[in-house]
Amino acid sequence: MLGHQVQVVGDLRRINGGQMLFQLMDNKTDCAGTYVSGQFVWDRIPDGLTKTWSYSDHLFGMNVDYANLLVGGKSINDACPEHLVEKWETANRLFKSHFKALFTSKIDLNDVCFYDVVPKRHLQHYFEVKNEITQWIFDNVEKPANYNLLKRVQAAVKELKTHPVNLNSFGVYVSSADCMKAKHLYDQFGESTPYVDYNIFGTVTGRMTTRKNSFPILNLKGELKNHVRPNNDVFIELDFNAAEVRTMLALQGHQQPEEDIHEWNIKNIFKKDISREKAKTKLFAWLYNEESQAIESSFYDREILREKYYRDGKVQTPFGRSIDAPVRKALNYLLQSSSSDNTLDRFCKISNVLRATRSHVAFVVHDSVVIDLHKDDRRMIPELVEMFGDTKLGQFKVNCSIGKNLGAMREFKW
């Protein structure tokens, strides 16, 4: 039977010029298979597959294209073309009826493989319609210019999601007595295992958000961070020094100062004795306020960036994003998007390197990456710092912090 499946795959690959459409059946680790050429392959993922709906960690390292990235991360229901809606609704309804039947029968899907209890013809119908939708998208929707980055980020966030958040539930419970935010956190995650589930299409600039029911790492405040602990030994946070300011300098073609950017500005831009905090406040007040004249230096030039990266009502970033924006938001979108993508590019690099270790990326928080570091990998810290700072926009200064919980991070130099 397997030989017949492989023969069918080979025949269709020749017909389609080497382009092989497939769908992965990925219910759980020991309940996975591949639907290709009208056949099911259960013991492995065949070679030569090239196109499917969306990424699964089973596909890591394979040269596969994903239709969901062409439609901005929409669900297949929302992306389905009109002429296939009725077929898809019928197939989807039948598929869901099998789930409902198993639930009604009180069959635990941890004990059985869902695909073993659904009639083969129903599975074929479902995945064949899914193939039709996927193929239509590839035929009719152009790849975005930043497709390769999206593909890497999608894989990295899927891998990150496999690692549970080590939340001190008892500590959160104690705090909930006089803290409403702690109470909400405990109500949601106190008796379950939390995970971080990022949405890479959550904002127009590309800065990630978290999905519903995800652990709220991007909005976790104050003392609640003390209750988030590493699964390994320590957290290591890598954070760009003044990320958006350095992004602006890079886009203008300036060399990056090696020291703290705000200290550098005090000496070279303001040229007077003011505090770092005041220098930082003045710079950002000028940067995003078109009427501000607080900075009088050609070294920072908003107009040059608009002329170079803003055309016909769209911001065109160096990472391939095209963002609709009014002129008053153009600079903000350009810097936030470019800075975010610069961070995401480094996140992907570090995530891939750590796959071969006992450590992993735990969180991405705006312009920083938090690593859950195992003690066996401690000698990698200098390498990780260098890797994070070696960006597509040039060499950025990196701040490195360490802590036994997320609320006790302290800067250190290796």
N, C-alpha and C positions, 0 to 999 in steps of 0.2 A: 504493500500500500504506500509506504513512504517513497519507494522508488518511483511509483506512478506520480505522486505529488511533485517530486523533484523534476520529473520529465515535463509535467504540465507547466511548472514554473519556467523551465528553460525554454519551452516552445513559445510561451507568451512573451518572454523577454525579447526573443528574436523578432516577434511580430511588432512589438512596441518600441523597437529601436533601443532596447536596453532600459527603458523606463518601467519600473515595476511598482504598481500600486498595491498596497496591503493595509490591513488593519490589525492591530495587536489586541488580543483578548487578554486583559491584564487585571484580573479580579484580585489575585493575591499571589504570593511567591510561588506556591505549588499548584496554582490554577491559572496557567497562562498558555496561550497558543497564538498562532498567526493564521489569519485568513488571507489567502492569496490565490488568485486564479480560480476561484470557486471551490478551493480545497482548504482543509484545515491541517496545519502542521503543528503537532503538539510537543515534540521532543526537542525542538531547537528553533531558532529564527533562521530561515534560509538565507543564503548569500544573495547579494545582488538586488535587494529590495531598496527602493529609492524614494517613495512618496507615501505619506500617510496623513491622518488627520492631525494628531498631536503627539507630543513627546512622552515617552515613558523611560524610566531609568534603565530598563532592559535594553534600550537602544543606544546607550552611551557609547561614544566612539565610532558609531556607524554613520556613514555619509547619507543621511536621510533628510528630505525636505518635509516641512510641516505646514499644512494648509491653514491651520488656525492662526499662524503668524502673518499670513497674507491678509487676514480680515480683522486685524487689530485685536486678537484674542477673543472674538465673539464665540458664543457657544455654537455648536453645530445647528441647534434649533434656530438661532437668530441668523446664521449665515446661509441657511438652506435656500437655494433659488426657488422662485415661485412655482416653476413647473414640476418640482420634486417634493413640494410641501406635503401633498396628500399621501404620496408613497411613504415618505418619512414618518408622518404621523401614524400611519397604519402599522408600519414596522415597529415604531417606538412603543405604541400602545400594546402591541402583542408581546413585546419584550418585557414591558413593565408588568403585564398580567402574570408572567411566570414568577417574577419576584414576589408579587402579591400572593400568589398561590403557595409559594414556599413559606412566606411569613404566616399565612393563615394555618398552614399545616404544622407550624412551629418547628420547621426544619432549620437547624443552625448552619449557616453558610460557612462557619469555621470547620464544620465536620464534613462538608461535601463541596465539590467543585460545581459552581452554578452551571457551567457550560456542559457538564455531564448529564444534567437533569432536564435540559431544554432540548426539544426535538431538533435534529440536525437541520431540517428544512427551514425551521424558524430562525435558527442562527444564520443560515446562509442568506435568507431574505434580508435580515437586519443588516448584516455586514456588507451585502451587495449594494443596498441603497446608500449606506454610509460611503462606500467606495464611489458611487455615482456623484454624490455631493462633493466629496473631496476632489474628484477629477474635474468637476465643473469649475471649482474655485481655481485650481491650477491653470485651467484653460482660459479663464476670463478675468482673473485678478492679477495685476502686476506685482512682482516682488517689491517690497519697499527697499529703499537704498540702504537702510540699516538692518536688513534681514539677517545678516551673519551675526551681528551683535545680539539681536533678539533671540536667535537660535541658541547662542551660548548662554545667555542669561536664563532662558527657559530651562535649560538642562541644569544649571547651577542652583536655581531656586527649588527645583524638584528634588535635588539631592539634599539640600538644606532641610527641606520639609520632613525628611526621613528621621531626623534627629529630634527627640522630644526635648521640650524645655524642662529643665530641672527646677521646678518651682517648690519652694518651701511652703507647702500648703498650711501647715500649722502656724507658721509665722504670719502668713496673710490672715488666717482666721483670728489670731490674737489682735492684729492691727485693725480688724474690721469692727471691733467694739466701738472705736471712736473715729473711724475713717471710712467715709462712704465709698471712696474709690477702692479701698481694700475689700469692702463688703461685696462690691460688684465683681471684683476679680475672683474672690472666693466662690461666689455664687456660680460663676461661669466655669471655673477651672479647679476648684478646691477638691473635687472628688473625681477628676478625670485627668487624663494625660494631655497637656497642651502641646501644640505644635505651632510653628510660624508658617503661615501660608501667604506668600507674597503675590500680589497682582502686578505683573510687569506692565500692564496697560492702564493703571489706575489714575494717571494724570496726563494732561496734554504734553507736559515736558518730558515724560518718561521716568520721573521720580516714582519709585515703587510705593504702593500702598499695601495694606493687608486686607485679606478677604474676610467676609463674615465668618465668625467662629474661630478665626485665627487668634493666637495669643497676641495681645496688642502691644508689641514691642516698640512700635513707633510713637506710641502715646503714653508709655509707662512713666509715671512721674515719681520724683523724689524718693521717699523712703521705701516705696514698693520695689525699687530696683535691688534693694538689699536682700530680697527674697528670691532672686534669680541667681542660681549657682551653676557652675560648670558641671558637666557630666564627667569630665576628666579631672584635671588638677587646678588649672587657673584659666581665667579669661585674659586674652591679649587683645587690646583694641588698637587698631591702626587707623589714624585719623589725619587727613591732610591739614596742614597749617594754612588757614584762610583759603579754603578750596576755591570759592567763587572769585576771589580777588586774583589768585594765581591763574585761574582759568582766563580771566580778562587779560592779564599780562601775556599769557601764551598766545591768545588769539590776536593780540596786537604785534606779536613777534618779538617781544622783549625777553631777555634772559631772566631766569628766575633768581631772585635773591636767595642766598643760602641760609640766611638767618630768618628769624620770625618776621613776617611781613609787616606787622604793625610797628615793630621796633625799627625796621628799615624805613618805613614811611616817616616816622618821627625825625630821623636824621636826614632823609633825602627829599621828602615832599613838604612836610610842615616846617622843618628846619627851626624848631623851637622846643623848649623844654615843656612837654605836656605828657600826661600819663598815657600808658598803653591803652587803657580803656577808653580815654577820651579820643585818642587817635582812631581807634577802631570805630567808635560811634560816629565821628565826623566823616570817615570814609564811606561807611554804609549809608549815612544820611544823604551824602552827595550822589552815591552810585545809583540809587533808585528814586531820586527826586530830581526830575528834569529841570526844575527851577533853581536848584541849589548851586551856589558858586563857591562852596566851601573848599574845593580843590582847584587850584589854579596852576596846573602843570600839564604839559603835553604828554607826560609819561602815562597818564590815565586819560584816554580819549574816547568818550562814548560815541561821538559822531563817526569816527573811523570804523567802529564795529558795526554800526547800523548800515553804513554804506557798503560794507563787505558782506554782511550776513543777512540783511533784511531787504527783500525785493517783492514787489507786488503783493504786499500784505502778508507775506510769509517769512518766518525765520528759517533760514537754512543752516543747520548746525554742521560742524566738521565731522560729526558722527553719523550724518546721513538723515537726520530727522528733518521733516518739513512741517512747521507748526504755524497755523493761522494765528495772527496776533495783530492787535492795533498797535500803532507806532509807540504809544505810551508804555506798552508792556513788552516791546520787542527785546530790549536789552535784558530785562529780567528773565524772560523765557530763554534767551540765548545762553546766558550764564548759568542759570539753574539747570537747563537741559544738558549743556555740555559738561558741566561739573558732575552731574549725576551719572551720565554715561561714562565719563572718565573713571568714576568710582566703580561702576558696574563692570567695566572691562577688567579692572584689577581684581575685583571679587571673583570673576570667572577664572582668571589665571590662578589665583590662590586656591580656589575650590578644587580645581583639577589637580594641582600639585599635592594637596592634602589627601586626595583619595587613596594614595599609596601609604598613608600613615595612620596613626591611631587618633589623630586630631581632625578637626573639621571646622568649617565656618558655622558659627552659631547664629549670627545676626548680621544684617546690613542695616545701618541706621544713618540715613541720609548720605553723608560723605565719609562714613567710617565703616570698617569691617571688624567684627568681633569674632575672634577665634577661640574655640574651646580646645585648649592645648593640653596634650598629654605630656607628662614629664619626660618621656622617652624622646620627645620631639623638641625639647627646649633649645637644642643647638641650632635649630632651624630659624630661631627668632631673627638674627641678623639678615638671613636670606629673605625672610618674609617681609621685613621692613624695606629692604632694597627693592624687592619685587613690587611692593605696593607703590613705592615712590617713582618707579620707572614707568611713567605713564605715556599714553599716546600724545599727550600735550607737552611732554618734556619731563624733566626731573623735578618732582615736587618734594618739598620738605615734609617729612612725616613725623607726627607726634605718636609715641608709643606708650600705652598705659597697661598696667597689670593689676589684677585683683582676684580675690577669692569669691567675690560676688559682684554683680553688675553695679551695685551702689557704692562699692569701695575701690573703684579704679583709681590708681595713682600713676602719674607719669614717671617713666624711668628711661634711662639710656643704657643700651647694652654695650 
